[in-house]
Amino acid sequence: ELKKSLADADRVYIYVSKDLSWNPVDLFSDCEHIFIYENIDEMLHSILNNTNQGDHVVFMSNGSFLGIQKKLSELSQL
């Protein structure tokens, strides 16, 4: 169901923590609009480099957000 729910998004960024119990690389291997990261800073820079003013960024988590919203906001002001 997760794959279907992300099908209409323009781009999806997934942060993979070390304790994740499933493999997003396997699940999304055929999805060109889904990008998977093991490094949160690399993911944030990719988001910044691929968004424009007026774009909407939605954060979803099944655990901790690790302060990602604040980090993205700080990076966008540099």
C-alpha positions as CSV (number, residue, x, y, z in Angstrom):
1,E,0.0,0.0,0.0
2,L,2.9,2.4,0.7
3,K,4.1,2.2,-2.9
4,K,0.6,3.1,-4.2
5,S,0.2,5.9,-1.7
6,L,3.4,7.6,-3.0
7,A,2.6,7.1,-6.7
8,D,1.2,10.5,-7.4
9,A,4.0,12.5,-5.7
10,D,6.4,14.4,-7.9
11,R,9.4,13.3,-5.8
12,V,9.8,11.2,-2.7
13,Y,12.8,11.3,-0.4
14,I,13.2,8.4,2.0
15,Y,15.7,8.4,4.8
16,V,16.7,4.9,5.8
17,S,17.7,4.4,9.4
18,K,19.9,1.5,10.4
19,D,17.2,-0.2,12.4
20,L,14.5,-0.2,9.6
21,S,12.9,-3.6,9.4
22,W,12.1,-3.5,5.6
23,N,14.2,-2.6,2.6
24,P,13.0,0.5,0.7
25,V,15.6,-0.1,-2.1
26,D,13.9,-3.4,-2.9
27,L,10.4,-2.0,-2.6
28,F,10.9,1.1,-4.7
29,S,13.5,-0.2,-7.2
30,D,11.2,0.5,-10.2
31,C,10.1,4.0,-9.1
32,E,12.1,6.7,-10.8
33,H,10.6,9.5,-8.6
34,I,11.7,7.9,-5.3
35,F,15.1,8.6,-3.9
36,I,16.5,6.8,-0.9
37,Y,19.2,8.1,1.4
38,E,21.2,6.8,4.3
39,N,22.6,10.2,5.1
40,I,20.1,12.8,6.3
41,D,22.2,15.8,5.3
42,E,22.6,14.4,1.7
43,M,18.8,14.0,1.6
44,L,18.2,17.6,2.8
45,H,20.6,19.0,0.2
46,S,18.9,17.0,-2.5
47,I,15.5,18.4,-1.4
48,L,16.8,21.9,-1.5
49,N,18.4,21.4,-4.9
50,N,15.1,20.0,-6.4
51,T,12.5,22.3,-5.0
52,N,11.3,25.7,-6.1
53,Q,9.5,28.5,-4.3
54,G,5.9,27.6,-3.9
55,D,6.6,23.8,-3.8
56,H,5.1,21.9,-0.9
57,V,7.3,19.6,1.2
58,V,5.5,17.1,3.4
59,F,7.3,15.2,6.2
60,M,6.0,11.8,7.3
61,S,7.6,9.5,9.8
62,N,6.9,6.3,11.6
63,G,9.4,7.3,14.3
64,S,11.5,10.4,15.0
65,F,11.8,13.3,12.6
66,L,15.4,13.9,13.9
67,G,14.8,17.7,13.6
68,I,14.7,17.5,9.9
69,Q,12.2,20.3,9.4
70,K,14.3,22.7,11.4
71,K,17.5,21.6,9.5
72,L,15.8,22.1,6.1
73,S,14.5,25.6,7.2
74,E,18.0,26.6,8.3
75,L,19.7,25.3,5.1
76,S,17.2,27.1,2.9
77,Q,18.1,30.4,4.5
78,L,21.8,30.1,3.7
